[in-house]
Amino acid sequence: MDDEDYAGPATLTVGARTVEVRVRLIARTEPQDGRVHWFGRTEATTALEAGDVIVTTPVGSAAGRIGDVDLWGRYRLAGVGTPPFPCPEPPSD
């Protein structure tokens, strides 16, 4: 399957706190485990910290993790399973 992606607004929910950001996310099926892995970065923000997160876009929601922050203030997001945006099913054999 080709990589699928989403770029646009998202709400990140960490515990009882929500943060509105723009994200760029990519999803792909990993051949090693056959599962969909999605990952990407937020826009620059100082309102986040590493930990569990619910990522909600206008078209879906998914649980993931907030990871490291890069030199430009963008946080890494990652998850396994259905991403928070439409992703076609991989072709069956």
C-alpha positions as CSV (number, residue, x, y, z in Angstrom):
1,M,0.0,0.0,0.0
2,D,1.2,3.5,-0.7
3,D,1.6,5.9,2.1
4,E,-1.5,7.8,3.0
5,D,-1.4,11.2,4.6
6,Y,-3.4,14.0,6.3
7,A,-2.4,17.6,6.8
8,G,-4.8,20.0,8.6
9,P,-6.4,20.8,11.9
10,A,-6.5,18.5,14.9
11,T,-7.5,18.5,18.5
12,L,-5.1,16.8,20.8
13,T,-6.6,15.6,24.1
14,V,-4.2,14.8,26.9
15,G,-6.1,13.9,30.1
16,A,-8.7,16.6,30.6
17,R,-6.8,19.2,28.5
18,T,-7.3,19.9,24.8
19,V,-5.0,21.7,22.4
20,E,-5.9,22.8,18.9
21,V,-3.0,22.4,16.4
22,R,-2.3,21.7,12.8
23,V,-0.7,18.4,12.0
24,R,0.9,16.4,9.2
25,L,0.4,12.7,9.6
26,I,1.3,9.7,7.4
27,A,-0.1,6.1,7.7
28,R,1.3,2.9,6.2
29,T,0.9,-0.8,6.7
30,E,4.1,-2.3,8.0
31,P,4.9,-5.6,6.4
32,Q,6.7,-6.9,9.5
33,D,3.5,-7.0,11.6
34,G,0.7,-6.3,9.0
35,R,-0.7,-3.4,11.1
36,V,-1.2,0.2,10.2
37,H,1.3,2.6,11.8
38,W,0.6,6.3,11.7
39,F,3.0,9.1,12.6
40,G,3.9,12.7,12.0
41,R,4.4,16.1,13.6
42,T,2.4,19.0,15.0
43,E,2.9,22.6,14.1
44,A,5.2,24.4,16.5
45,T,3.6,24.8,20.0
46,T,4.7,25.1,23.6
47,A,1.4,23.7,24.9
48,L,2.3,20.0,24.9
49,E,4.4,17.4,26.6
50,A,5.2,13.8,25.9
51,G,2.6,11.2,26.9
52,D,-0.6,9.5,25.8
53,V,-3.0,11.5,23.5
54,I,-6.2,11.2,21.6
55,V,-5.8,12.8,18.2
56,T,-9.1,14.1,16.6
57,T,-9.3,15.4,13.1
58,P,-12.5,16.5,11.3
59,V,-12.8,12.9,10.0
60,G,-11.8,10.7,12.9
61,S,-10.1,10.0,16.2
62,A,-7.3,7.7,17.4
63,A,-5.2,7.0,20.5
64,G,-1.5,7.6,20.2
65,R,1.5,9.1,21.9
66,I,3.1,12.5,21.9
67,G,6.9,12.1,21.6
68,D,10.0,14.2,21.3
69,V,10.0,17.9,20.3
70,D,12.3,18.9,17.5
71,L,14.5,22.0,17.2
72,W,11.5,23.9,15.6
73,G,9.1,23.2,18.5
74,R,7.1,20.5,16.6
75,Y,6.1,17.4,18.6
76,R,6.1,13.9,17.2
77,L,2.8,12.0,17.1
78,A,2.6,8.2,16.6
79,G,0.0,5.4,16.9
80,V,-0.7,1.9,15.8
81,G,-4.1,0.9,14.3
82,T,-6.8,2.9,12.6
83,P,-5.4,6.4,12.1
84,P,-7.4,9.6,12.8
85,F,-8.1,10.1,9.1
86,P,-9.3,7.9,6.3
87,C,-6.9,5.2,5.2
88,P,-7.8,2.6,2.6
89,E,-7.6,-1.0,3.6
90,P,-4.6,-2.9,2.2
91,P,-5.3,-5.2,-0.7
92,S,-6.1,-8.8,0.3
93,D,-4.1,-11.6,-1.1
